[in-house]
Amino acid sequence: MMSLRTQVVAGATVLVAGMLALVWAYNYGGGADPGLLDRAGPAVTWVLASAKLVFNLASAGTIGALVLAAFALPRQGAARERALRFAGWSAAAWFGGAAVHTYASFLFIANTAPSSGLSEAFLQYLTKIDAGRAGALATLIAGAVAVACFRLRSPRLLAGTTAIAFAGLLPLVMKSHASGGTDHADSTTAIFLHAATAAVWVGGLMVLVVLRKVLTPDQLDVTVRRYSTLALICFIALAVTGSLGALARITTVEALLSPYGVIVLAKLGVLVILGVFGAVHRHWSINRMEKNPRRGGRLFAVLAVAELGVMGAASGMAAALARTEPPASTVTRATREAGAKELATAPPGPGLVEYLSGWAPDPLWSLVCGFAVFAYLAGVRRLRADGRSWPPYRTVLWLAGMAVLFVVTNGGVHVYQGYLLNAHVLTQMMLTAVVPLLLVPAAPLTLVRRAVRARTDGSTGVKEFVERTVQPWLAAVRRDPVLAIFILAACLIATYYTPLLEWAAAGQAGYSAMSLLALLSGCLTTAAFTGTRSPGLIRQRLLVLAGIGLLYLFGGWKIVEQAPAMELPWYTAVGKPWGLLPAAAAELGGPVMWSVAALWLAVTGALVLIRRDARAGGPVSGGGSRRADAIPTPALVYAAQIPGAPANLRVETD
């Protein structure tokens, strides 16, 4: 009974706080004000915002429950089953909220009263208007997730359903007022990250309140600790994406004091309060649960209900903010009317200095680099705390690789990638060839296997994910390096001969997808030349390198030949702000590909040959037998287990 009462209080707290915040922000921001010729009526105006609040909270409950079921809860037991049922009912509410929001959006846009019913115009809206298609897609995804949640059994289906649930946030994000624009400075990715991390944070806490009485005291303590890690990541991501979004729209003191700016300041205050709640949980509440499970569990429930109330207020303000007009000074007339770049704001003509000094922060890759550096250093620190060593050169390589990745995705290359095909090719090649040469020998997966503790309750943590999902792929490409050619060929085809080319030129989401594809395929390809060092594999790897060289030669030639057609998405979006400047020529994409590929082939081939020499052995200078520690330091980067070497001299690689 106590558990049911706590759940009812928690649910009521979230809804009441959300509605109160929505009413204040919607009125204060002017979203509730009727237009001069408003025929839809105030009911549509308020239903539109209320449905968005239901959409936010229900999608959060779905995503949070699925993430906790996949990451934090035991694979078997009542807790996981209840979490999936909660996800299913939340997805049903999500479906209803999305459907109502879509219909209310139609009435608002068409300026039609609700009494008009489901007219043919509404069907036209769902099938031919972008906003209508986005709403219909979001509704269908929510419905599919609701059905799947009641039928989930295997971990793979759970992972797939979780991914689909995250994708359900995309349609409305892509059509939001802040995602417009054709350059990569748009905030589509930032908004999606903001919504996704908020969903995990809010929904995860909802599920913990629901599961508190189902989990044993020990299970509750472990689950809350795992959720606390996710919550910290979400807090950082929300702070970064929210700050970048606010800075993009609020550029003056007048804008900060506008209704939009005041609501943003209120959300910032809420985020600070939530950060305090998180600190209390991490440093006090969790420790109390460990010392006194019963009293600690009650204390956690009280704090969780209060925190959910604050989260509900944040969700209400977010729903109102989506209907609040940003400060007029931050939106240019050209952006409003056409969503196109103004030539006057184009960066200076491309050159080496401009590529090195340019700056265009990308929220996704900034967070990826930051979290990757922190996680790697934390793993090294844990090894040293346990009395185990980790080669310093690997840490240096990881930090160098992350630095290059950060520069490529946030620096001048990123700036010009939104304007030039040849800069797009440079981005893809840096992520496919240069960055993996630094990241793969840093052996991050080996660090995960050594530093991360295995779970014993059947749940899937980082170590289990690496061993069950990532390692089989690496083992496959190492056993058969020929797969590397097919992986690279698939990457090049997807990057230059599918709609991904146009998406990467037109917006942040496509650029992020292209970057992720290039980085993953590059790491897999580079990893194919590490591992076992049998003479047959070494010869095969050299032949594969020759094949990859021919692939890049052909790919660069096709870019030179088809440059005018490939350049069309960039030309359509931004024109040619630098005219016929040679450095802006699309045909340069071919030489760029050849140059970077030549660097990668030279370094990889040299490492393969060094490893062959190390395998061959032989006398060292001064006589005597060859020892493992006589291998040149660069060879250690890719060295595997050396036959006959002492255990403390053996080197593992990913």
Summary of the structure (lengths in Angstrom):
residues: 654
radius of gyration: 27.1
end to end distance: 51.5
largest distance: 96.5
contacts: 2234
relative contact order: 0.08
helix: 77%
strand: 0%
